[in-house]
Amino acid sequence: MHRSLTSRSALALLFALTFAGAAAAQQAPAASAPSAAPCGGDLSAFLERVKADATAAGASAAAADEALAGAEIDSKVLSRDRAQGVFKQTFLEFSQRTVSQARLDIGRQKMKQYADVFARAEQEFGVPPGVITAFWAMETDFGAVQGDFNTRNALVTLSHDCRRPELFRPQLIALIEMVQHGDLDPATNTGAWAGEIGQVQMLPRDIIAYGMDGDGDGHVRLKQSSPDAILTAAKFIQHLGFERGQPWLQEVTLPDNLPWEKSGLGGTMKASEWFALGVKPRDGNTGFGDLEGDLVLPQGRMGPAFIAYPNFKIYLEWNKSFIYTTSAAYFATRLSGAPTYLKGTPEQGLASDQMKTLQSKLQSLGHDVGEIDGILGSGTRVAIQKEQQRLGMPADGWATPALLNAL
């Protein structure tokens, strides 16, 4: 049973069993939202303002009272919010850790166990089983690790806190609506520290907007029901822009010489243009050559290589981390029949302190690398490519000691 609200608004997605504390932002489309009452101050007065906003949005006073009764500030949530981990693993390190044989085996078992649900998901929303199952595995290990923070208290804490209340207050209002629907017990429901709920870790506004009753019990309960989680994930992924019948990621092998400066996300070439230059799909399928295709080199031209098709963009909507998204997309290809990638022999990368030094040098040269954080993010990769090209080096966007020394 699908219940729609006006929009979605999401923030951090916890890396369950992968990289504790790392999170990524999902941006909400413009839409009406509850009034932005002041944050902070006396908790009881704050909760009264939340109740007023919730009832103004259509919730019953009884549901608001039930949802907010006994709400407390959770200091552990604030600590986690202030000290989020940074994501510094390489693609090979992270993908080999997360796309394990055990997870692949369990994933295939789940796809078989819920074959009818996955078939419905693909028929209605165009999303293949492997795509959903990979997210299911990456987020919570198929529901085994969903978080132990009281969801109501987490959202009250982050809404009351004055750092980012505009992101979390609408989620608290949506949680009250879930309580009114009978889909959540505010006293006992647990999840991630930033308020994500269930086997695919979604925030309340997304659950309200895209929730599907997969088991026919009249409720959307992503924590308890795998069919609900599968169908809700499929509807959400379709909303993010997934195109039926199109690939998302395809492993390729490379010739020695390419216009490396054209590699990376956001390129302007079609897959067929890469194929014409000698890039070869390992599965031999060149049937999607007319689609835009970005040559993705997570660890440079000597490491694993992929063509990212337009459907890859939904991964970046789900999670902004390039390493996470590439690993999740690769995981989905494995569940869909692709072989293990070729590791290659990547050039030595940089340690965190070296990366910070490189970022500082790039910044001093006029490049916008964002925060000096030791992470090889998109801004740093673009800056590296420009400097590699200027220096006559293969512009593959991979940070190496040779580049650091050359600068």
N, C-alpha and C positions, 0 to 999 in steps of 0.2 A: 504494500500500500504506500504509494508515493504521496508525501505531503510537501508542498512547496511554500517557501517564504519568499521575500523579495530578492534576496541576494545572498552571497556567501562572503565570509571574511575569515581568513585563516592566517595562522602565524607559524610557530615552530612545529616541525615534525620530528619527533624523537627518533634517533637511530637505535632502535631496540636491538640489543645483542651485537651491535656493530661499533658504534662510537658514542659512548654515553656522554650525554650533555651537549652533543652537536645538534644544532637546529637550523631551520631555514624558513624564510618567509614566503608565504603565498599571498599575493595581493588580491584584494577584493575589488570587484567592479563598483562603480559609483551607484549608490542606491540610497533610499531613505533608511534612517537608523534612529534608534532611540535618542532622546536629547542628551547632550553631553553634560551631565550634571557634574559639579566639582568632585574631584577625587580627594582622598585623604580625609582627615578629621575623625570625629567620633564614629565608630563602626556602626552603632545602632542607627544613627542619623543617616549614614551613608546607605545602609540597607533599606531604610524607608524611601530614600530617593530612587533606589533601584526598583523597589516595589511599585512606586508611582509610574516609572517609565514602563515597566512590564505591563501594568494594567492599561496604560495608555496605548500600548501596542497590541492589546487584545487579550492578554492573559487574565485569568481570573485572580481575584485577591486571594482566594484559598490556595491556588497553585503557587502564587508568589510566597505566601506564608509558609507553605510546606517546603518549598525549595530552599528558602533562606533561614529557616529555623535551625538554630544551633551553629550557624556559619561562624567560622573563625579565620583569623589571619594565620597562614602557615609560613613560618619563618624559613623553613627548608625550601619552599617555592621561591622566596625572594633570594635566597643564597644561590639557588640553581640559575635563576634569571640573571644574577649579577656575575656569575662565573661560568658562563657557557664555554665549553671546550672549543678549541679551534681544530679544524680538520686538516691534518698535515700528512696523512698517509698518501702514498702513490697509488695509482690505479691498480698496478699489479698487487700491491700489498692489500688494499681494501677489497678488491674483487675476489682474490683468492681466499680471503677470510670469509667473505659473505656468500659467495657462490660456491659453497662446498658440495661435495658429493652427497653428504647426508641430507642437506637441504634440497638438492635436486631430487633425490629419491622421495623424500616426504612430499615435495611439491607435486610430483607425478602421481603419487598415491592420492593426494587431495583432489587433483584434477579428475581422477578416475572415480573417486568416492562421490564427488558432487558434479558428475558429468552432466546431469540434466540441468542443474542450475547454471553451469558454465555455458551450456548450449543456449539457454534462454538469454543469458547476458550477451552472448555474441549476436544472437538473432535480433534482440531489441536495441542494442547499443553499439554493435559492431566492434566490440573489444574482444580480442582472442583470449582464451584461458591463460596462456603463458604470461601475458601482460599483467593481468590481475593477480595471478599467483605469485609472481616475482615481488610485487609490492607487499602482498600478504606476508611473504617470508621476510622481506627486508625490514618491515615495520615492527612486527611482533613475533617472529618465528611461528607463524600460523596460529597466533592467539596465545602462545605460551607465556609471553612477556608483554603485558599490556600497561604496566605502570602501577604503582601502589600509592599514588597521591589521590586524596579525596578530590574528585573533580569539582564539586561545588566550592570547596574551600580554595582550591587552586585559582579558580576564576574570580572568586571574591577577592582574594589576595592581590591578583594582578590588576583587577579593576580598581581597587581601592588605592593601590600604589600609583604614584603620580608620574611614573616613568613612561608608560605606554597605555594609559587607560582607554584611549579611543579605540585600541585594537581589541581589548578584552571585554569591555563592558557589553558590546553587542553579543558576545558569546555567552555572557551570563544571562542576558535577557532570553536568548534562545534556549539556554538550559532550562529556564523556568517553563518555557513552552513544552519542552520534552517531558518535564514533570507533569504538566497538565495532560499530555497525551498518554501518560502511564508508561512511558518508555524508559524512565530512569528513576532510581531511588536516590535522592540527594544525600541521604545519610550514609549509604554504603557504596555508591558507585566510585570506582577508582580508575585512574588512567595516568597519562603522562603529566609532568609537572606544569606544562603550559595549557592543560585543559583538553588535550586530544583524547578521544574515547575509542575503545574497541579494537578489533582485530586488524583494521587497516588505518587506525589512528586518525580520526577525523574530528574536527571541531563542531560544536553544537549547531552553528548556523549552516554548515555544510550538510550535516545530518538532516536538519529540518528541510533544507532545499532539495536534497538529492536522495534522501533515505528511501529505501525499498524494502518492503516486507517480503522476504524470500521464502519464508517457511509457512506463511499463511496464518499466523497467529494474531494478526491484526495490529502488530507492533513492529517498530524498527529498533532492534536491539543489537547493535554491532558488537557489543561485548560478548554476548552469549551465543548469538546465532551466526554460524558461518554462512548460510544462504543469504541472510540479510547483508552481511559484510560483502559478499561477492557481488551481489546485484547493485548495492549502493556504490561500491567502488567502480563498477562498470558505468553507471550513470554519471558519476563524477568525472571519470576519465573522458567520457564522450563530451561532457560539458567543457573540459579543458581543450577540446579541439581534435580529438583522435578521429582520423578518417578511416572508415571501414575499408578493409581489403588492401591497405597500403602497409609497407614495411616501416620499421622505426630505426633499425640499426642493422648493418650488414658488414661482416668482417671482410676485409680485402687484403691482398698482397700488393706490394709497391715495387715499381722499378727504381733504379738508382737515382734517377734525376727527375724531378718534378718541380713545378712552380710552388715551392713550399710556402711562399708568402701568401698563397691563396688558400692554404689549409686553415682549419679552425672553424668554429661556429660562426654563423652569420655571413658566410660566403655568398657568391653570386653565380656559382657554376651549377650546371646540372650533372647528375650522376653520369650521363652518357659522355660528357666532356672529360670527366676523370677516366672513364673506361677507354676513351680514345687516346689518352696519354699513357696508357699501359697499366692503370690500376685495374686489378682483377678480383672480382668477387670469389671468395673461396667456394661458395656453393654453386658457382657458375651461372647464377641467375642475373641476367642483365635486362630483365623485362621491365624494370622500373626506371630505365634510363632517362625518361622524360621528366621525372621528378627532380626538384632541387635536391642537391646532394652535397653535404659538407664533409670534407675529408677530416676526420677526427683522429688526432694523434696524441693520446693521453700522456705518453712518455716520449714524444718525439718520433722522428722518422724511423728509428731503429727498434721501436717497440711495437705493441699491438696497434693495428690500424683498422678504422671503420669508416663506412659511409653512413652519415646520419641523415635520415630522410625527414620530411616535414613533421611526421608523427613524433619524432624525437622531442619536439618542443613541449609536448605534454609532460615529459619527465622534468623539464626545467620549470614548468608551472607547479609540479608536485613538490619539487625540492630544488633549491637554487645551487646546491653544491654540484660542480661538474663531475667530481669523482663519484659521488653517490649516484647521480643520474645515469652516468655512463655504465656504472656497475649494474644498476637496476635494469637498464635497457638490455645489456648483455645477458643478464640472468634470464630475462624474458625470451631472448633468442635461444638460449640453451633449453629452456622448457618447451620451446616450439620446435626443437630438433636440431639446432646448430651444434657443431662440435666445439670442443674447448679451443679457445683462441691460441694463436701462435704467440708465444711470449716475446720472441725476438731477443735482441741483445741491446737494451736501451743504454744510452750513454749515462755515466754517473750523474746523478742529480745533486741537489744542494741540500745541506742540512738547514734547519730552521734559522740559525743565526746567519748563515751565509745568504739565505733567501732574503732576510731582512736587509742585509748589506746591499744585495742586488737591487732590491726595491728602492732603497735610499738613493742609489746611483741613478736608477731610471727616473726617479722623481726629480733629481737634480738636473737631469737632461730635459726636463719639461714634460715627461709622460705622467698621465694620471693613472696611478696604480692603486688608488684608494688607500686604505689603512696600511701602514707598514706592519704587517702581521706575520710574515714568514710563510704565507699561504700562496701557492701558485694559482691564483684566481684568474678570472677572465681578463680583467684589466692588466694584470701583470703579464699574461700570455701575449696580449696584443702588443704591449710595449716591447717585450722581448723580441717578437717577430720583426718589429720595425728596426730595432738595433742590430739584430742578426743580419737583416738585409743591408743595412748601412755599412756593416763591417765585412760584407761579402761572405757571410756564413750561411749555411742552409737555414732558412727562416721557418723552422718548424714549431716555434713557440716553447721549446723545452729548455729549462734553466740548467745550465751546466757550469762547471768550474772554468771551462775555457771561455765562456761568455763573460763570467764574472771578472776573470783576469784581463780580458780584452777591454773592459770598461774601466 
